């Protein structure tokens, strides 16, 4: 990253000890906490990001193209499948569902497939993909780690404990169709509280402690989930639990869509409002403090936001990995590292990606359905390695 052009434009980058050590930068009594912020322009972090990784494509054009691609992808996702419903019938059933039109008794089974099964599933795939991509951007800025993703905090594995309690032992049975989502979300919130309690220090939530605590609790929650599966009395329940752990959207319905969509929309709105502060945080706690950003407080906000969105998403889709890791990097390669730009493009890119991965999951070996999480890994690993190689080990991938 080029040096700042003036003292008023940006503060010096923090030393490695302040970036990675437990004191966490702007703790009480540190130089960062005493650094004056009134003489520094608030947009200095944005300017520094643009100089370090200038955008290669205009954001409005790219966002418009991705929005159009998302609409086309949703239509394709509804039309494609093993039932053989044609494009004309698909569009007619969608129009009937959207406008309240009538369908004949003979058309009712095909209409149900299109409107009650495929359409909410396609929409949920878009919502989950957008949420995972946005949270991935936030987590990577929060912990300043290029390998971070929405599951690094251990919240997804905590949600798995709650989901398996529902699938294997009938917990929350009184909630009916909401039982699985409720169990996963409640367990995710519990995992969030535990991670926060263990990782918090007198200096706030430091990146190193967050990553270490989340990783340790991830393995702990995974061990609990494995024990629950082995303790299950019914083999079919254990199989359902394993399929949920691998991620999938087979349980999508109109009832499961609103909560996930509301959580992702609220989380994305908060992240967009905090995009300028995210730029400062990604440059280090001392730089953030010099720019007038309270890094520990912002990290708490991001932790709560990412935990809530991740819990809501995992509750309806299971553990779908790699989207939150790969999409932010691909987005930065296209438009640069400015979070005000990245948080516009990354959710759209994540939505398009997951819609098509879900289409592949139910069509490649139809009528057998593949776990979505398996396909995201199969597609994501070579793509990520290619991106990393083309990047040449740049800053986004931990290079010099």
PyMOL commands that set and color helices and strands:
alter all, ss='L'
color gray80, all
select helices_A, chain A and resi 16-20+31-34+44-52+59-79+87-99+108-143+155-169+173-199+207-231+235-246+254-273+275-282+285-290+295-317+323-335+339-363+372-391+395-397
alter helices_A, ss='H'
color red, helices_A
deselect
rebuild
show_as cartoon
